[in-house]
Amino acid sequence: MPTEDYLGIQEYRVLGTRPIRHDGVDKVTGRAIYGADVRMSGMIYGKVLRSPHAHARIVSINTGKAEALDGVRAIATVDDIPVPEKKVEDLGEGAANMVDLRANVLADGKAVYDGHAVAAVAATSPHIAEEALGLIDVEYEVLEPLLDVREAMNPESPLLHDSLTTESLGEDTGKPSNVATHFQHKLGDIESGFAKADVVIEREFVTDTVHQGYIEPQNATALWNPDGRLTVWCSTQGSFTVREQLAGLLQISPVNIRVIPTEIGGGFGGKIRVYLEPVAAVLSKKSGHPVKMVMNRDEVLKATGPTPGSYIRVKMGATNEGKLVAAEAYMAYESGGFAGAWAEPGAMCIFAPYDIENVVIDGYNVVVNKPQTMAYRAPGATNAAFASETIVDEICERLGEDPLEFRLKNTAKEGSRRADGPTFPRIGHEEVLKAAMTSEHYNAQLDGKNRGRGVASGFWFNVGLKSSACASVNTDGTVSLVEGSTDIGGTRTSVAMQLAEPLGIPAEDVNPVVADTDGVGETDVTGGSRVTFATGWAAYNAAQDIIAQMVERAAKYWEIPPDDVAFEDGTFKSRSDPSKSLTFKELAGKLNETGGPVVGRATVDPQGVGGAFSLMIADVETDPDTGKVDILRVTMVQDAGKAIHPAYVEGQMQGGAAQGIGWGLNEEYWYNNKGELTNASLLDYRMPTCLDLPMIETIIVEVPNPGHPYGVRGVGEAPIVPPPAALANAIYRAAGIRMNVLPMSPGNVLKALWNENGS
């Protein structure tokens, strides 16, 4: 059992330690099975024909020549997927309109982005399938593409979808438009708030489309048996989410679908929506063979779900005493080729670090001729923080205030209300700021020409959702744990640790397994920073179930009442007779003589989600001749609630920082005027490497979340939020220019320098 020190912080035997991850050996030796590793007898290979046009009506598709090619076993178009019900399926992180999902999987009468899937072929070899794609004759009527939200919002612009009408403030306007939704959040009186302000700053910000950059491409292998049962192997962030999408698209019962999640080579929110899975299933049904499909990198970048670009206008006001009194935001986010909702989480996060009495936020989700956007680590929040945090920095400069002191003066605390409604429970932004203020980095001297230091805060609200776990006690005292959360960042171990802690056994004595949809209760997506929080809670509850059963077994063994048995520090004891004592392992060895196996189980849908705050301190050096920005030093400070496995928390902080730096300085989708993606490779889509980054320092802050047994807060999302803003603020101090576009690439920095100097 935990003990408490004088600060009220609990000390644990397992939590807070750094055991070796349970899946580590298989992964470093190459024995782990990823999606592309799936093999089976009779397997054939599928490939997808994609539109070369960003916006085009599909006049006709002729597959006759391809069908005649020797080795081709099946061809699929959208007509092979039943028209689903008009309903929206919650994906756990984002949602999918089933009609739009079908049209995204295979184009339904219109291609709405470069790379949009039009048809698919299954053949006896990948090469034959590729050859067959070239034999499919598609006639297109090419239309004008729309690539910018402001252009798409113009009432005079062409429509991507004739049937799309704007939903404004919760009501369908009936007006055809490229604006899918408009919402508004209000708090206080914005006009009186700005009237009180002595300093008011308003700026516009543009961020480009970026990709999650996972290394493993999307994949799926499907076997649709003659008995009607469909089995799918895939790399996914949520096997149950895939099952529900397949059931809706293919109109078969979920009980006849088994989704087996393989190991996953990264996801970050991009492997939730289905792309290949329904196509592989249809091809398998038509061919009678298992069908395997794996995207190449060009397809991943062109045709999966990047995170949205945006246009954001922010206005903030403060008094001369340094109090933020008003904030206003206009947030237009790309939805891609089909309606989405990423402005909503951006709006929930944009002003969340601060206690501001008067706020108005207008959000717009806009369709454009790009792939349908998906989550990417705190979706929407990074764009938002780039805007708000650079303005906060400019206000600090105007008032002559230290950036961290100013943030501390205005920080959100327990009881602060966000403009979108929720009132904060116990949160840790204040503690994060104080840790940053006393850090060695923030207090270190930064010398040298063209060098600057910037800071920025970030917030992610985290989610709970459903999780299940089942744990079986073995007679040697070890425990076999079955859970349903796909492991991307070491969650097998962080969940196992939360089972081991209450049982009083080492984490190494728990063997965690991620089961498929037939092997565990429903478990929602690995996303939203929920797994260690929610699936860990399920494991904790399963441990309580085990303890309760083993108390009864100890009572039976000693022939005493169950209420005479106490369990503490991994040992069962008789309250009335101290000589009666058995460790967890010893009692496990006696299970067969006291009634047989003990299995603990639990399902949870926790509501006590605790939001997480992070802060970046960044030192940069700019080259005034080339516009290149070099990063000299980075420190991430973040509230983890309780760091279950500190090494994994540090890894999440470092990974989020690295991705945020790439987003801030280099990464962007580059489209030509035809809407063709011209940098669809990792040679041209510029993600940072180890040569671009310093060692990212981390400071873990622990302000326990009162909504979790161990105080856990999700940690995976928040660290990607502040990096672009922190870098922008550092660039200002290094070069004297305020950046309002992402990425802050050499070309964009140089352009800003020329504009500043009148060149």
N, C-alpha and C positions, 0 to 999 in steps of 0.2 A: 504494500500500500504506500502511497506517496506521503512524504512528510512535507511540512511547510517551514520555510526559513522566516527570518524577521521581516522580510518584505512581502510575505504572503505568497511567494512564488514556490510552487510545489517542486519537490525533487523526486525523481523517479529512478527505478532500477534499470529500465529498458529505454524508455523515452529519453531523447536527448543524447543517446549513444550513437555510434557509427558502425553498426554491423555490416559485414560484406553483403551486398545485394544477392538475393537468392537466385536470380537468373543470370548472374554475372559470368559464370564459367561457360555456359552454353553460348552466350553472345560473343565473348572474346575468342572462343575456339571455333566459331562459325557453325556450331551445331544447331543453333536456334532456327526454327522454321519461319521464314517470312513468306509473304504472299507469293512471290515469284518462285519460291522453292517447292510449291505444291506439285506433286506428280501423281498420276494414277493411270491404270490400264485404259487404253482406248481414248486417251485424251487428244482433243484437237485444239486448234488455236484460232482465236478471234482477233480481228482488226477492224478499225472504225474508219469510215470515209467521212471527212470533215469539210465543211464549207470553206472555200477560199475567200469568201466575201463576208464583210462585217454586217451587211444588211441586204437581204435579198429574198424575194419570193421564190419558192421552189415550184416551178411550173410542172415538171415531170421528173420521174426517176425510172430509168430503164435498167433492169438487172439481168436481162436475158443473156448477154455475152458472159457475164461473170458466172451465172449459174451453169453455163456450159463448160466452164474450165475444169479440167480434170483435177480432182482433189478437193473441190469445193463441196462442202456438205450442207451448208445452210446460209441464207441471207436474211437479214432482218431490216425492216423499216419501222417507222412509228405505227404503221397499221397493224403490226404484230403485238402491240401493247394495247390492252383494252383501255377505252376512255374511262378514267376513274371518276369517282364521285367528286363533286366540287367541295372539298374540305381541306382544312389546313392541318398538317401533322406537325406537332411540336417535336423538334429534333433535340431538345435539351439545351442547345446553344444555337438559337435561330429556329426558324420554322420553314416548312415547305408546303406551298399550295400544290396539291397533287396533280392538278391539270398542268400547271407550269412545270412541275418536276418531270412529268412525262415528255413535255415538249423540249425540255432541256436535255434529257437522256437521248432522245432522237427527235430531230426537228419536225414540227408539225405544221407544214405548209410555209414556214418562213425560217430562214437562218438569221439570227440576231447578233452574232458575233463571229469574228474570224476564228475558225476552228470548231464551230458548232457541229456536233455529230449529226450526220444525215442518214447514214446506212451502216450496216455492219456485216462482215463476212466471217464464216468459220470454215477452216480448211485443214487438211491433214498436216500442213506445216505453216509456220508464220510467213514464209516466203511466198507460198502459193496464195495465202490470204492477202498479202500485200499486192501481188500481181492482179488478183481479182478486183481489188478496189479500183485499180486503173481502168477496168473494163465496165464499171458502172457509169452510165451516162445520165448526168443530172443537168437539166435545163434550168437556169436561174434568170430571174428578172432583177437586176441589180438596182438597189435603192441607195439613197443618200445616208451615210452613217452619221450618228450623233455620238460624240466622244466626251463631251464636257457637260456637267450638270447644268450650268447656266444656259448653255445653248439648248439643251434638251427641255428646259423649263419654259423657254420662249413659246408663247401660244402659237406663233407662226411656224414653228418647227414641225417636221413630219412626225407622225406617230409611229412608235415601235409596235404597239398593239392597239388595234381599233377598239377592242373590247375593254381596255383598261380605263377606268374612271377614277378620279381622285377621291380618296376618303379624307375629309378634312374635319378635324376635331371630333372624330368618332362617327361621322355621318357621311354616307356616300353622296357626293355632289351630283352624280350622274353626268359629269362633264368629262368627255374623253381628254386624256392628257398623258404626258410622260411622267407626271408627278403621281406616284402611287399613293402616298400618304403624307398628310401634314398634321402635326400635333403641336401642342403648346403647353408649357409648364409656367405657372405664375406663383410668385411668392411676394407678399407685401405690395407696396405701391412704387412702381419703377420710376414714375415721374418725380415724386417727392424725394426718392432716393438720390437721383442724379442732381436734384436741386440742392441737396446737402453737400454734394461733392465739391471739393476745391480743385481736384485734378481729375480730368476725364480723358480717357484715351480710347480711341476706336481704330481698329485695324482690320484688314482683310487677309485671309490666309488660304492658300491653295495647296492641297496635298495630292500626290499622284497615287495611282493604283500600284500596290505592291503585293508580292506573293509570300506565302508562309515559308517557302524555301525548304521544305522537308526533303531529305535526300532520297528516300524510297518513293518511287512513283506509285500512282494508284494501280490497283490490280484486282482481279476477281477470277475465281474458278467456280463454275456452277455445274451441278449434276442434277438434272430434273428426271427423276426416275419414272418409269412407266406407271408405278403405283400412285403417281401424283405428288410424291414428296420431293421437295426441292432442298438441296443442300448447297450452301455457298461458303467458300473459304475466301477471306479477304482481309486486307489490312485496314482496320477501321477503328475509330475512336468509340464506337458503340454498337455492339452486335445486336442488341435489341432494337436500336434505332434503325439499323439496316433491315431487320426483320419486318418492322412496321411499314417502312417505305416499300419494301417488296410486296407485302400483303396488299397495300393500297394500290400499287401500280399493276400488279399481275392478277389482282382480284382472287386471291386464294387465302385460305384461313392461315393465320400465323402458326397454328398447330402443325401445319404441313410444311413449314419452313424451318430449317435448322441453319443458323449462321454460326460458323466456326471462326473466331477471330485468330488470325496468325499473329506472330510478333509484328510490331509496327515500327517502321523506320522514320518516326516523326509524323506529326500531324498539325499541332498548334491551332486546331480549329478547322483545318482544311479537309479532314477525312471523316466527315460526319454525313454529309449529303452523298447519295449514291450517284455514280456515273456509269461504271461498267457492269455492276452487279445485275441490273435488270436485263441488260443486253446479253450478257453471258447466259443468263437463265433462259431467255427466249431462244437463243441459238442452240442451247443444249436440248430444249424441248423439240425443236424442229429437226435436229440432226440425230438425236438419240445417243449422243456422246457427251461426256464431260467436256466443257469448253473453258479454256484458260485465256485470259486477256490481261495484258500488261501495257500500260501507257509508256511512250517514250517521253523524254524531257520536253520536247516541243509541245506534245499534247498536254502535259501537265501544266505548262505555263499558259498555253492558249485556252484550254478548255476545262480547267477545274476552277475552284472558287477562290480568287484572290481577295484581299481585303479592299474595301472601297476607297477610291479617291474622294476628295471632298472640297467644297468651297464653304468657308466659315468666316462669318463676320462677328467680331466680339467688341463690345463696348463695356468698359469698367470704370467706376468712379470711386475715389477715396478722399477722405478729409486730410487737411494738413497735419493732423495728429496721427495719420497712418492707419485709419480705420476704413476698410472697404464697406461702402454703403449701397452700392448698386452694381448690377451686372446684367448684361443683355447679350444674347447670342442668337444668330441666324445660322443654322447648320443644314447644308444641303449635301447629302451623301449619295454616292453612286449605289444603285442596286444591281447594276449590270443589266443583262438582257431580260431579266424577269424581276418582278417586284420583290423587295426585301425590306429589312427593318433594322439597319445598323445605325441610323441616326438616333434611335431610341437609347441604346446603352451609352452612346456618346453624350447624349443630353443628361443622362443620369450621373455622369462622371465629371463633366466639364468644370463645374464650380464646387464639386464635392469637398475638396480639402479645406474650404473656408466657410466661416459663419457669416453669411451675407443676408441681410434682412429683406432686400428688394431685388427680385430676380425675374426675368422673363426669358424663356428659351423657346424658339420656334424651330422645329425640325422638319425636314423634308427628305423623303426617300424617292429617288429619281431613276428611272430606267434609262440606260444608255447602251450603245452597241459594244459592250464588253462582256466577258463571262459573268454569269450571275455570282455576285459577291458572297463570300462566306466569312466566318469568324477567323480572326487571327489574334490570339492572345489579347484579352481585354478589347474585343472588337469595338471600334468607334472611339475608344477612350484616348488612344495615342494621338489621333487627329485633333481631338478636342483639347487635350493638354498642350499641344504645340501652340494653339491659339491663345488659350487663357494664361498659360504660364509665362509666355513671352511678354504679354501685356502686364502681368503682375511684376515682372522684372523691370519693365519700363516705368511703371509707377514708382517702384523702389528708387530708381535712378532720379526721377523727378523730385521725389521727397527727400533724397539723400539718406535713405534708410538701408541698413544691411538687409540683403535678400532673405536671410533666414530669420532675423529678428522680426521683420515685417510679416512673414508667414506665421511665425509664432504668435504674434499679436492678433492675427485674424483667423487662427486655426479653428476648424470644426472640432467640437468635443461632444461628449455624451450629452444628448439633449438637443444638439443642433439639428435643424430641419433642412433637408434638401428641397430644392424647388420642385422636384418630381414627387414629393410627398413624404417619404420615410423620415422618421426621426432617428438619429444615430443612437445605438446602444453604446456600450463601452468601446471606444476606438483608440487607435494609437498614433494618430498623426502628430500630436504634441510631443510624444516621446521620440518619434522618428526625427523630428526637427531638433530636439535637444541633443540627441546622439550625433547628428550631423554637425551641430554647432561646436561640440567638444571633440570632434574627430581630429586626428592628426592631419588628415588631408586638408580639411577646411582651414586649419590654422597654420598650414605650411606656407612659406613664402613662395610666390610664383614670379620668377624673374625672367627677363628676356623680352626682346622685341617681338611684336605680333603674337603675343601670348595672352590668353585670357581664361578666366575661370567662370563657369556658370553653374547654377543649380536650378532644379525644378522638382515639383512634387507630382505624384500621380496616385490615382485611386481606382480600385476595382471592387465592385460590390459583392462578388462571389455568389455562388448558387448552392442549393442543397440537393433537391431531387431524390429519386428513389435509389436505394441500394439494398442488396441482399448478401448474406454470408452464411456459410454452413461450416462447422468445424467438428472434426471427429477426433476423440482422444484415443491414442494408441496405447497399448499395454506397456510400452517402454517409457511412457511419459511425454512423448512427442505428440504434436497435434497436426492433423492435416486440415488445411484451410482451403475452402473453395469459395471464390468470389467472382463477380462478373465484370469488374472494371478493367478494361484494356490497359496494360501497363506501358506507359510512354516514358515516365521519368523516375522509375524506381518505386512505384506505388505498391507493388507486391510486398516489398519490405516495410514500407511505412504503415500499411494496413496490418501486416503480420505483427509488427511491434505493438500495435494497439490491442491485439489479441493476447500477446505474450505478457504485457504489463500487468493486467489484473489477475492473470493466472500465476504470476510469480515465476515464470520460466524464461530462459533466454530466447531472444528472437531466432536464434539458430535452431531451436527446437520446434519451430513452426515451419511447415512446408506449405507455402501458398501456391495455389493453382488458379489461373484464370480460366473459367469454364465457358462453354458455348451456351447458346440459348436453350438447349435441352438439359443443361447440367446445373443450373442455378436459377434462383428467383429473379424476377425482372430487375435489371440494373440499368440506370440511365447512363448517358454518354460520359466519356472521359473528357471533360471540358468544363469551363467556368470555374476552374480551381476547386472542384468539388470532391475529388476522389479521397484524398487523405482525410478530409472533413467528414464526408457522408459514408463512404464505404468503411473508413476507419471506425466510425460510430457503429456501423452494423457489426463489425468484428468485435468491438467492445461489448455490445449487447449479446453477441453469441457467447462471449467469454462469461458474461454474467449467467447465462443459461447453463453453461457447463458447470460453473461453480455451484449453482443451486442444485443441480443433479448430483454432483459429487459430494455435497454436504449430506444428502440423503444416503449415498452409498457408504460414507464414513459412519453415519449413524447406524446403518444396518450392520456393518462390519463389527462395530463396537457394541451393538445391541443397546443403544441409547436413543433418546428422542432427538430428532433433527435440530430442534432449537437449542440443544446442548452442544452443538458443533459450531465452532468458530473457524473462519478461514482468514489468515493474515500472513503476508509475506511469503506466499507459496506453500503454507503449511496448514493442515487441518488439525485442530486440537479440540479436546473435550473441555468445556468450560468448568465442569465439576471435577474432572480427574486429569490433572496436568500430565500424568504419565501416558495418557493416550494421545499420541501425536503421529501424524503421517505427512510426509511431504507430498506434493502433487504427484511426483513421479512414483512414489511408493504406493499411493492409493490407486494410481492408474494400473499398476501391476496386479491389483486385486479386483478389477472391474468384473472379470468373468465369474468370480465367485460371489459377487454382490449384485448380479442382475444383468450383466452383459454390457455391450458398448454404450458409451455416452456420446451423444451428438448434440451440439449446441447450434442453434440457428436463430437468425434475426432478419427482419426487414425494417428499413427505416425510410422516412420521408421527412427529414429534419427541417425545421423552420428557423432555427437559431443561427442563421448564417451571419458571420462577422466580416464586414468589409475590411480590406487591406490597403494600407498606404505604403508607398515607397518614395524614395528621394534619390536623385543622382547628383553627385558632384563631379564635374568634368573640367579638365584642363586641356586646352587645345592650342595649337600653333597654326597660324594661317600663312600661306604664301601669297603675298600681294601681286606677284607676277603671273601666277597660274590659277589662283583661287583654290588650291588644294588645302584641305584641312587635315592636319595630323593630330591624333589624340595622344596626349602625353600621359594622362593619368585619369582613372575613373574609380569612384567609390559608390557603391549602391548601399543604401540604408533602407531596411524594410521591417515592418512589423509582421511576424509570422504567427502571432498568438502564442503558440507553443511549437518550437522547432522539433518535430518528432525525430527526424534524422537530419541533424544540422548540415551534413555534407550534401544531402539532396536539396535542402533549402538554399544553400550557397550556390549549387549548380543551377537551380532555377533562376536565382537572382542574376548570375553571370550570363546564363543563356538569354534571358530576357533583355539584359543590357546590350549584349552583342547584337541581337536582332534589332533592337531599337536604334542602335548606332548605324546599322546598315540601312534601315528605313530613313534615318535622318540624313545620311551623307551620300548614299549611292543608289539605293534601289528604286526602280521605277519601271513601269510598263511604258514602252516607247512605241506609239502608233503613228503610222503615216496618215496622210489625208484620206486614204481609202479605208482606214480602219484596220489595216493589217499590222499585227504585232511584229515588229522588226527585230526584237531582241529576245526571241524565244529559245534561249540556250543559257546555260550557266557560264558560258564564256562572255556573253554580252549582258546578261542580267547580273549585275555586279553585287554579289553578296560579300561581306567582309570575310577575310581569312585571318589566320593567326598573325600574319604579317601586318595586318591593319590595326590590330588591337593590342593594348597593354594588358598586363595581368589585371583583371577586374577585382578590386578589393570589395569585401562585403562586411557589413555590420548588421547582425541580426538583432532586432529588438523584439522583446516578448511581452506583449500586453494581452493576457489571456482573454479569449473570446468567451463571454459568459454563456453563450449558446451551445457549447460543446463540452463533453465530459473532461476533456484534457485541454480545453482552451484553444483548439486548433483554428487557425484562419487559413484559407487557401493562399498559396504563394506563387502559383504559376503565371498569373495574369499581370499583376501589378508592376513587375519590373520593366515591362516593355513600354509603359505609359510615359515616364518622364524623359527618356533619352533625347528625342529630337528637340524638345524645348530647352533642356539643359545645354545641349550643344549650340543651339541658336543663341542662347544667352552668353555662352563662352565666346562664340564667334564675334558677338558685338563688342565684348571687352578686348578681343584680340585685334579686330579690324575696324571697329567703329561703324558697322553696318547692321541694321536690323533685318534679319531674314524672315520672309513671310511665305516662302515656298519650300515644299519638300519634293525631291531631296535637295539638300544643300550641297550639291555636287560642285566640282570645280567650275563648271560653266556657269551655274547659277550664282555662285559666290562672286565670280569674276564680273558677271553682269551687274550685280548689286554694287560692287566696288566702282565700276565705271559710272553707274548712275549717281553714286554718292559724290564722285569726283568730277561729274559733269563731262565725262569723256564720251 
